Amino acid sequence: MNDYGISKSSGTLTKGSMLFIAIGWICAFLSLFILPYAFGVIGVITGILAAKNGSRNGLPIIMANIILMGIGLMFNNVILDYTMHNIYGR
């Protein structure tokens, strides 16, 4: 504890915070392609939960989800058409 009564966490990852981190990054990636408003919000929530569990990866997950959700909302049709065209040759 320091002078202000705040203790620093050791930065160790628990199974719960590792699960939140994994789900957060998966949701960030998925928010580019499908349902950006749903996966972006879920990713932000998992980032908050990871940060509450003492993980330092919570804030980057929150920022990535907000940024990628915004990109997904703006360019969802363009990105999805481009990937479908290159994968399936339509």
Protein Blocks (a to p, Z undefined) as FASTA:
>chain_A
ZZkopacdehiacfklmmmmmmmmmmmmmmmmgokllmmmmmmmmmmmmmmnopaklmmm
mmmmmmmmmmmmmmmmmmmmmmmmmmnoZZ
